Amino acid sequence: MNHIVKQQFDAVAQQYDQQRRQLIPRFDDFYGTAVQWLELDTPRPSIIDLGAGTGLLSAFVLAKYPQAHITLIDFSEHMLSQAHRRLASYENVTYITADYLNYPYEQAESYDAVVSSLSIHHLTHPDKKSLFRTIFRLLKDGGLFINADQAESMTPAIDRRYMELWKQAVHATDLPIEAIEASIERRKQDINAKASDQIDWLLEVGFANVDAVYRHHEFNVFFAQKI
């Protein structure tokens, strides 16, 4: 993953959680939908969170499945140190500081679910496809992939309008201007892919029951199941 992205997230690690709710329009709907679609048959699922950052999504998942064994993987040790503090009261949490795209997952590893939030859009499109193949392999039969992420619209004009609306929304919050400007700078590293393309790529690697189950402008929640 781009080293510039890593540097940017290392720098903002301590403030990241404080800013999330203000930087993500309809925050509760976005994360709430991701967790709502994470319906698993066991109270002790094995789950891996890709690009877990400060453990925000993992915390929502553990609130639903407190007995889960969850693995957080992220290339920023500064972000994962925040996750350690956030999830200190939970047992069966594993932390891996690594690039999840190139991490040498064990062949025998398998999970009931793979989750991710606001991370995969930083990958190039070929790397997204490669990651989807890896995720499919890591999942048990019946396993779920939930990705709460950004997606490109069908036209550049709509993307520009989405960005305008997002900037209006964040400028209307009480975030300091320097935090807003830093977020705008980080978003220059985004490599969003169309929702329809991502659905096609997931189907191509073998997933079934694939859809974008939530969408608000560029913020989408993707659901895919391995049958």
Secondary structure, 3 states (H helix, E strand, C coil): CCHHHHHHHHHHHHHHHHHHHHHCCCHHHHHHHHHHCCCCCCCCCEEEEECCCCCHHHHHHHHHCCCCEEEEEECCHHHHHHHHHHCCCCCCEEEEECCCCCCCCCCCCCEEEEEEECCHHHCCHHHHHHHHHHHHHHEEEEEEEEEEEECECCCHHHHHHHHHHHHHHHHCCCCCHHHHHHHHHHHCCCCCCEHHHHHHHHHHCCCEEEEEEEEECCEEEEEEECC
